[in-house]
């Protein structure tokens, strides 16, 4: 039998985390955009981890599936889980059949505006912003590094490579530490590049993973570009 005081004590321990969770929105280009923010205990601006869901996902979904919140808060990080329009990011693949592409959604502007808002509120340190994403979110992460490398302190991508259209014009403004996690047998975002095929439908095209690695490796002045 659990004593009531013990239950109350446990709830009091969890209360700061519950109070630190905020669901909010901001308007960018006339479009209301949603996000969930988790803040660590304590005062002052925290480093930020920006987490981008995959195609068909959402901020809350990737939070549940990634289990990133607890370790990030324990390490003193704030974590933001934004939502793409129609559960998709406009990651630069022009032949991607998605609402974000058809409507010309500027997700680079949205994500940078989100960082600016959190920094203006004093919640996060704009010099310590890290971004990670999976699949469509990972390809969007690459687009952020191509268009706004000077805004990020590091990045991690999962099952992603550069979209063909973005790769042709990608010149990162500065080196950014980058970890890429890819599988050589991935049937969706194929290691050798080409169309991303989901349930028999093409979802745009990416360049080979090692070409993406080489592009960012050159931007980071890396000598040894062998995959590990």
C-alpha positions as CSV (number, residue, x, y, z in Angstrom):
1,X,0.0,0.0,0.0
2,X,1.3,3.4,-1.0
3,X,1.0,6.2,1.6
4,X,-0.7,9.4,0.5
5,X,2.2,11.6,1.6
6,X,4.5,9.6,-0.7
7,X,2.1,10.1,-3.6
8,X,2.0,13.9,-2.9
9,X,5.7,14.1,-2.7
10,X,6.1,12.4,-6.1
11,X,3.6,14.8,-7.6
12,X,5.4,17.7,-6.2
13,X,8.7,16.5,-7.8
14,X,7.0,16.2,-11.2
15,X,5.2,19.6,-10.9
16,X,8.1,21.8,-12.1
17,X,8.4,19.8,-15.3
18,X,4.6,20.0,-15.8
19,X,4.7,23.8,-15.3
20,X,7.7,24.1,-17.7
21,X,5.7,22.6,-20.6
22,X,4.1,25.2,-22.9
23,X,2.0,24.7,-26.1
24,X,2.0,27.8,-28.1
25,X,1.8,29.3,-31.6
26,X,3.2,32.2,-33.6
27,X,2.2,33.7,-36.9
28,X,4.7,33.7,-39.8
29,X,3.8,34.9,-43.3
30,X,0.2,35.1,-42.2
31,X,0.0,31.5,-41.1
32,X,-0.4,30.4,-37.5
33,X,2.2,27.8,-36.6
34,X,2.1,25.5,-33.5
35,X,4.9,24.2,-31.3
36,X,5.5,22.7,-27.9
37,X,8.2,24.0,-25.7
38,X,9.8,22.1,-22.7
39,X,11.9,24.2,-20.4
40,X,14.4,23.0,-17.8
41,X,14.2,24.1,-14.2
42,X,16.3,27.1,-13.3
43,X,16.8,30.7,-14.4
44,X,18.4,32.2,-17.4
45,X,18.5,31.3,-21.1
46,X,19.1,27.6,-21.8
47,X,20.6,25.9,-24.9
48,X,17.9,24.8,-27.2
49,X,17.3,21.5,-29.0
50,X,15.0,22.0,-32.0
51,X,13.4,18.6,-32.9
52,X,11.8,18.2,-36.4
53,X,9.3,15.4,-36.9
54,X,9.2,13.2,-40.0
55,X,6.6,13.4,-42.8
56,X,3.1,12.5,-41.5
57,X,4.2,13.2,-37.9
58,X,3.8,16.1,-35.5
59,X,5.7,17.7,-32.7
60,X,3.9,15.8,-30.0
61,X,4.3,12.5,-31.9
62,X,8.1,12.9,-32.3
63,X,8.3,13.8,-28.6
64,X,6.6,10.6,-27.6
65,X,8.6,8.4,-30.0
66,X,12.1,9.9,-29.5
67,X,12.1,10.1,-25.7
68,X,14.3,13.2,-26.0
69,X,12.6,15.5,-23.4
70,X,13.7,13.9,-20.2
71,X,17.4,13.6,-21.0
72,X,17.5,17.0,-22.6
73,X,15.9,18.7,-19.6
74,X,18.2,16.8,-17.3
75,X,21.2,18.2,-19.2
76,X,19.8,21.7,-18.9
77,X,18.4,22.0,-22.4
78,X,15.1,23.5,-23.5
79,X,13.4,21.4,-26.2
80,X,11.1,22.7,-28.9
81,X,8.8,20.4,-31.0
82,X,7.3,22.5,-33.8
83,X,4.6,21.3,-36.2
84,X,5.0,21.3,-40.0
85,X,2.0,22.4,-42.1
86,X,-0.1,19.4,-43.0
87,X,2.4,17.2,-41.1
88,X,5.1,18.0,-43.6
89,X,8.2,20.3,-43.9
90,X,9.0,22.2,-47.1
91,X,12.6,20.8,-47.2
92,X,13.3,22.0,-50.7
93,X,12.4,18.9,-52.7
94,X,10.5,20.6,-55.6
95,X,8.9,17.3,-56.8
96,X,7.5,16.5,-53.3
97,X,3.7,16.2,-53.5
98,X,2.9,18.0,-50.3
99,X,0.8,20.9,-49.2
100,X,3.9,22.7,-48.0
101,X,5.3,22.7,-51.5
102,X,2.1,23.5,-53.3
103,X,1.5,26.5,-51.0
104,X,5.1,27.6,-50.8
105,X,5.4,27.4,-47.1
106,X,8.6,29.0,-45.8
107,X,9.7,26.6,-43.0
108,X,13.1,28.2,-42.8
109,X,11.5,31.5,-41.9
110,X,9.2,29.8,-39.4
111,X,11.9,27.9,-37.6
112,X,14.2,30.9,-37.4
113,X,11.3,33.0,-36.2
114,X,10.6,30.4,-33.5
115,X,14.2,30.6,-32.3
116,X,14.1,34.4,-32.3
117,X,10.9,34.4,-30.2
118,X,12.3,32.1,-27.6
119,X,15.5,34.1,-27.4
120,X,13.5,37.4,-27.1
121,X,11.6,35.8,-24.2
122,X,14.8,35.0,-22.5
123,X,14.1,31.3,-22.6
124,X,16.9,30.2,-24.8
125,X,20.5,31.2,-25.8
126,X,20.5,32.0,-29.5
127,X,24.2,31.1,-29.6
128,X,23.5,27.5,-28.5
129,X,20.8,26.3,-30.8
130,X,21.0,22.7,-31.9
131,X,18.7,21.0,-34.5
132,X,17.8,17.4,-35.2
133,X,15.2,15.7,-37.4
134,X,14.3,12.4,-38.9
135,X,13.4,11.6,-42.5
136,X,11.5,14.7,-43.8
137,X,12.6,16.5,-40.6
138,X,16.2,15.4,-41.3
139,X,16.1,16.7,-44.8
140,X,14.7,20.0,-43.4
141,X,17.6,20.1,-41.0
142,X,20.0,20.0,-44.0
143,X,18.1,22.8,-45.6
144,X,18.5,24.9,-42.4
145,X,22.2,24.3,-42.5
146,X,22.4,25.3,-46.2
147,X,20.3,28.5,-45.7
148,X,21.2,29.5,-42.1
149,X,24.3,27.7,-40.8
150,X,25.3,30.7,-38.8
151,X,22.2,30.2,-36.6
152,X,23.0,26.7,-35.4
153,X,25.7,25.3,-33.0
154,X,25.3,21.7,-34.2
155,X,22.9,19.2,-35.9
156,X,22.0,15.5,-36.0
157,X,20.1,13.9,-38.9
158,X,18.4,10.5,-39.0
159,X,17.6,8.6,-42.2
160,X,18.0,11.7,-44.4
161,X,20.1,13.2,-47.2
162,X,20.1,16.5,-49.0
163,X,17.2,17.1,-51.5
164,X,18.4,17.3,-55.0
165,X,17.3,20.9,-55.6
166,X,18.8,22.2,-52.4
167,X,22.1,20.4,-52.9
168,X,22.8,22.2,-56.1
169,X,22.8,25.6,-54.3
170,X,24.0,24.7,-50.8
171,X,26.9,26.8,-49.6
172,X,26.8,26.7,-45.7
173,X,27.8,30.1,-44.2
174,X,30.1,28.5,-41.7
175,X,31.2,25.1,-40.3
176,X,28.6,23.3,-38.1
177,X,29.2,20.1,-36.2
178,X,27.1,17.4,-37.8
179,X,26.2,13.8,-37.1
180,X,24.4,11.8,-39.8
181,X,22.7,8.5,-39.0
182,X,21.9,6.4,-42.1
183,X,21.5,2.8,-43.0
184,X,22.9,1.3,-46.2
185,X,19.8,-0.9,-46.5
186,X,17.2,1.8,-45.9
187,X,14.4,1.2,-48.5
188,X,12.9,4.8,-48.1
189,X,15.8,7.3,-48.0
190,X,18.2,5.1,-50.0
191,X,21.9,5.3,-49.2
192,X,22.7,5.7,-52.9
193,X,20.2,8.5,-53.3
194,X,17.3,8.8,-55.8
195,X,13.5,8.9,-55.3
196,X,12.1,8.6,-51.8
197,X,9.3,6.1,-52.3
198,X,6.7,5.7,-49.6
199,X,3.8,3.2,-50.1
200,X,4.6,3.1,-53.8
201,X,4.5,6.9,-54.2
202,X,7.5,9.1,-55.0
203,X,8.2,11.7,-52.3
204,X,10.9,13.7,-54.1
205,X,14.5,12.9,-54.6
206,X,17.7,13.1,-52.6
207,X,21.4,12.9,-53.4
208,X,23.6,10.0,-52.2
209,X,24.3,10.0,-48.5
210,X,28.0,10.1,-49.1
211,X,27.6,13.1,-51.4
212,X,25.8,14.9,-48.6
213,X,28.5,13.9,-46.2
214,X,31.2,15.2,-48.6
215,X,29.4,18.5,-49.0
216,X,29.2,19.3,-45.3
217,X,32.6,17.7,-44.7
218,X,34.2,20.2,-47.1
219,X,32.3,23.1,-45.5
220,X,33.6,21.9,-42.1
221,X,37.2,21.6,-43.4
222,X,37.3,17.8,-42.7
223,X,40.1,15.8,-44.1
224,X,38.8,12.3,-43.4
225,X,35.4,11.8,-44.8
226,X,35.1,8.0,-44.4
227,X,31.7,6.9,-43.0
228,X,32.0,5.3,-39.6
